[in-house]
Amino acid sequence: MTTVALVAHWDWVLFNFRLGLARSLKEAGAEVVLVSPPGEFSGRFESMGFRWARWDVERSSINLRRELPSVVALSKLYRRLDLSLVHHFTIKPIVYGAVASRVGRVPVVFNSFSGLGYLYTEDKQAGRLRALVELAIRHGVDRKGSTSIVLNGSDRDRLLARRLVAPERLELITEGVDIEAFQTPPHEVLSAEEPVIVMAARLLWEKGVKEFVDAARMLRDRGVHARFIVAGAPDRGNPSSVPDSDIERWNEEGLVEFLGYVEDVPSLLSSAAIAVLPTYYPEGLPRFLLEAGASGLAQIATDIPGCNDIVLDERSGLLVPPRDVARLADALQRLIVDVPLRLELGRGARERVRERYSEDSANRRLLDSYRRAGLAL
């Protein structure tokens, strides 16, 4: 029996981003095991037809002595599952999985760098960790029998330039969304005089939450009217999580509505006209921009790798410099006032996502890569 494990250090990652891949593997004849710590979503995996295996690991801990039992536990789990292939998602599972897959004798290992994330932010602690993690990747992760996956050309170039991964073991495979799950909102929603503007992201400072609020405030002062919504929850496992006190203060100000975590994103987007992601986080390929594009929404995003892979300036959206509130407000005002441009960019966004970022196409490419690496499907 071909058994494949998809491994993350947070069940939210598997639920929100990997179920499509799990379904594709199952349809191809593999038994799929989803591996994560227990959480809000882990109890739902088995009802969806997948095995779930518990792995206890702390998302935010950097104490190597305290984390060693997590590596040992993962190694034992891999041996018990008798895996044909394991696919690790994000840095901690990649690094810990490098050891566990050797001890657990997993013949084929895939590692997805879903954006290089926190390690390449300006945070001082991230800088201290970066050297250790790069050492682990260079000498532990990158080895015969492993394949590393990146989502954009900038991440590929960074890994190669820093000699973390050998070129022959590195692939660029973009992610995708279920196009049919997202429908274009009615014309009266897209062309509303006071449109709904939505941002969806984990509530981290680097995702541009404050910049979004500040831009909304600037537009109010200019007399430009729209409804501003943020969907997403703070990420307690990340040092850059926005505190509840700031969210409460912004809510009380009445400029922006904070909805918290929203599971039904298609419904959320069906009531919006403009999607915004003012991130300056080292992104891989932001899922929200793909979902908004699939819904036919005009988009505003920062001109950074990952975002500018999806959004083509003046064709499917508008690109603005990171952390530039005035330019963000200007772009928002332009789309609020210019309805024909808003509609034109929305059509361009949907066409681009349909052509380049369908979930079926992305998963077929991954399964082809698995087969080339020796997986029997």
N, C-alpha and C positions, 0 to 999 in steps of 0.2 A: 504494500500500500504506500502510495506517495503521500507523505505528510509534510505540510509546510506550516511554519510558525511565523506569524507577524507580531513583532515585539515592540512595545512602547512603554515608557515609564509613566504613562498617564492614560487611563482608559478613554478619556475624552478624545485623544488623538486618534485612536482606532475607530471610535464611533463616528467621528465627524469626517475623517479623511480616508479610511482604509476599508470600509465595508464594501465598496464597489470592487476593489481588488480581491477581497475575500470571496465575493460572489463569483467573480470570473474564474478564480482558482477552483472553486467547488464545481462549477459548470464544466471545467476541463478535466474533472475526475480526481482532484486532490482532496485529501482531508485537511481542513484548515483549523489551526489552533491559534486563537488570539491570546496573547500573553501580556499581562499588565498587572499593576496593583489593583486591588478592589476599589471601586468608586461608584459614582452615580450611574454609570452606564454599563459596568461589567456584568451586572446581573441580567442584562437584556440580550447578551450575545447568544446564549444557548437557545433562547426562544426564536432567534433568527436562523438557527440551524448550524451554528458553529460551536466548537468546543472552546472553552475558556480555561486558561491555566493561570493560577495566581502567582505573581512574582512581587515580593515585598521589597520595595526600594524607595528611598526618599528622593523626591524630585529636586530639592534645593540643597541637600547636604553635600559638602565637599570634604568631609572628614574621611580620609581613605581608610583609616583603621575601623571606623564605624560602618563603612560601606562594604568592607570585605565580605561579610556574610551574604550580602546581596549577590555578589559575584559567584560565591560558592553555591548559593541556592539556584542561580540560573544555570550553572554548569550541571548540577544534579538533575534539574528539570529537563535539560536538553538530552541527557543520556536516557532518562526515563521515557521521553517521548519518541526516541528513535527517529529523529528528523531526517528528511531528505534535503530540506533547504530551510534556512532561517533568514528572515528579512528584518533588519533592525531599522528603527526610525528615530531620528534625533541623536544628539551627541552622546548622552549617557548610555543608552542601550548599545550604541555602536562601540563605545570603548569597553564597556563591561562585557558585551557580547563577543568581542574579539577573543577574550580569555575563555569565556564559557563555551564558545563554539569549538575551540581546540580541545578543551577537556572533555566536552560532550561529544566529540567526534562527529560534528556536522560536516558533511562533505561539501556543501555549497552554501556560501554566505553572501548575502547582499546587504549593503549599508546605504540608507538614503539620508543624505545631508539636506534636510528640508529647509534650506536657508542656513547660514552659519550663525545666525541668532545672537544670543547674549554674549558669547565669547568675543565677538568682534564689535561690541559696543564700546563706548568711552568709559564705562564703569571701571574703577581701579581694580576691583576684585576680579573682574573679567580678564583684565590684562595679566594678572598674576596666574590665573588658571590657564590662559591660552598656551603658554609654553609647555605646560605639563600635558595638556590635551593633544597638542600637535606632536609631541614626542610619542605619545601613545598611538596616535593614528599612523605616524610614519613607520614605527617599528612593530606595531601589533595588529592594527586594523588592515593595513595594506599588505596582503600576502597572497600567495598562490591559492586559488580556490575562492577568492573573494572578488566581488564587484562593487564598486562605489557608484552611487547614482546622485547626480545633481540636477537641479531644476532650471538653472539659467547659466548662460555663458560666463557671467562674471564669477560665479562660484567655481565653475570649472577652471577658469584661468587662475583663480586664487589658489586652489588646491595644487595645480600644476606648478605655479610659480614658486610656491613654498615647498615643493617637492614632498608633499604629504602623500600623494597617490601616484602610482605609475600610470602613464597615459593608456597603456593597454588594459588597465583594470578600471577605467573610468568611463562612464557613459552619461550623456545628457538626455534624460527622458522627461519631458514635461508632464505635468499632471493635467487632469481634465475634470469636467463636471458632467452630470447627467443633463444633457441639453433639454430633454423632454420634460424634466421636472420643473423647468422654469419657463413661465409664460410671460409674454409682453403685457404690461398693464394696459388698461383701457386708455384710449386717446385722451379722454378728459382728465385722467390722472397725469399722464405724461406732459400735457400742455397746460396744466393748471397755472393760474396767475400767481398763486402762492404755493409753489410746489413743496412736496415732502422730500427732504434731503436726508439720506440715511448713511451712517457710518457703522460698520460692524467689525469688531475686532476684540481680542483680549484687551482689557483695560490696563495697558502698560503705557508709561510715559512716552516711550519711543514709538508707539503706534500713532502718536500725534493727537491724542485726546484733548490736551490743553489747547493746541493750535486750532482744533476744530471749534472748541468753545469760544476761543478768542476771536476767531473769524466771524462766528455768529453774532458776537457782541459788536464787532466793528460794523457789520451790515445793519444791525438794528440802529446804531448811531447814524448811519447814512440814510435811514428811512427805507431800507430794502427789506421786504417781508417774505418769509418762508417758514416752514416748520422743520426744525432740526431734531433728528433722532439719533441716538447711539444705542446699538444693540451689542451686548457683550458684558461679561462679568470680570471683576478683578481676578488676577491670577496669583493666588497666595503663594504658589511655589516659585515665583519669580521675584527677585529683589527690586525690580522696577515696577511692580504692581502699583496702580494708583490707589491711594488710601480711600476708605469709605468716607472720611470727613470731607475730602475734596468733591466727591461725587454728590454727597448730600448738599454741599454748599452750592454747587452748580445747579442742582435740581431746584433748590429754593430760589435761585435767581430767575428761574423760569424761561431761560433762553433755549435750553436744550433738554429734551426728554431722555432720560436714561432708562431703558427697558429691562436691563439685566440680560441674562443668557436667553436667546431665542432659538428654539430648536427648529421651528418651521420657517426657515429663511425664505423659501419661495413665496409664502403668503406675505411676509414682511415686504419683500421687494415688489410684490404686485400692487402695493399701495404707494410706491415711491416714484419719483421722476428723475432724481439725480443721486448717484452714489459717490461717496468721497472716502478716500483713504490717505490721510496726510502723514503717513508713516515715515520715520527715518531709521527704523529697525532694519537690520540686515536680512531682508526678505529672501525667500526662495521663489515662490510663485504664489502671490496672495490669493487664497481661495475666494475671498469676498469679491475681488475684482472679476474673477471668472464667473461667479454666480450673477453678479450685477450685469455683466456683459451678456450672459445667456438670457437675461430678462429684458434686454434691450434698453438699459438705462444709460444715459450719458454719464461719463465718469470723470472725476477729478482725482488725480493721484500725484504723488511726488515723483520727480524725475530721478529715480534710483533703480538699480538692477532689480529685476523681478517685476516691479510695477511698470517700468517702461518696456518690458517684454510684452506685456499684455495690452497696455494703453498706448495707442499711437496718437501723438499730439495732433490736434486739429482734424483727426480722422475718426477716432473712436472715443475721444475724450480730450481732456486738457491736462497737461503736465505742468507742475509748479515746483519751484525749488523747495527742498526740505526745510522746515522750521521757519518759513517765510509767511507769516500770518497775513501781511498786506497782500501778497501775491495770491494767496489762497482765497482771501475775501474777494479780490478782483475777479478771479476765475468763477467763483460762486455767483457773484453779481451778474457776470456776463451770461451765465446759463439761466439764471432766474429771469432776466429781462428779455433775452433773445430766445424765444420759444422755437422758431424754426431751426436754429443751430442746435438746441437741445435735442430735438427730434432727429435731426440728421446724424448727430454723434451717437445717439442711442441705436439707430439702425446700423451704423458702422461697427459699434461694439458687439452687437448680436452676431453680425456676419463674421467678425473676426473670431469670436469664441467658437462658433459653429465650424469654421474651417480648420482651426488649429488646436482647439482645446477640448475636444469631446472626451468624456470618460472612457468610452468604449475603445477609442483609438489609443489612448494612453495605456490602458490595461493590456491591450493586445501587444503593444511594444514591450511591456514588462514581461509578459508571459513568453514572448519570443526570446527575450534576453535570458530568462530562466532556462529555456530549452537549450540555448546555445551553451549555457554553463553546465549542462548535463542533467537537468531535471526531466524525468520521464512524465510527460503529460499527454 
